[in-house]
């Protein structure tokens, strides 16, 4: 059985290296003496803080990138390639997050290009899919999951699928205290598994970790991760508080 995983997406936080240093101090204190034998913990800070994180050599915490560009290098002002993220110490990269879709217009074609670049660079991909509030109101969750997942995986071979962690991330839940029921999350998980089985094989599908993302807090962990038997979670705002991130990780480990 593969390990579970908890990913802390710090987004555009904190505001300075000094504040990130304090965050690392607190994270080091929280993680000290704790063993995570069945769960990986990953944090995804802004890339400018990568070296600062790596210099601390925190035990049991791995590093991920929040975003990468699909080209290897070139005249793409402001972008960072998957290869650069890998060379700078990252082991993971998020792709398809609802905020990238909403604010930067990323569609299945762009996400597919980024996913291929991530896998080619040797990073593990954290692929986010999920419906927005309007799609939910129209009962289009299943349709959206199928469209987004199939579009993201175009041209990706079965041998690469096990390096993708798939996150069911309904955007209407992100940054709120509204979360789907355990049954709704389980339904999304089963849809994802069905698509993977149909497009690849049952054996390949079993190698993929399926996570939940969207307003994960201690009070929701059982509902969104444990009860629907998810393989972990993508944590947003709660990841900015080291105690909360580690506590959520402990609950996933124990569950």
Beta strands, then each sheet from edge to edge (+ up, - down):
strand 1: 4-9
strand 2: 39-44
strand 3: 61-65
strand 4: 92-95
strand 5: 124-129
strand 6: 164-168
strand 7: 210-213
strand 8: 232-235
sheet 1: 1+ 2+ 3+ 4+ 5+ 6+ 7+ 8+ 1+
end
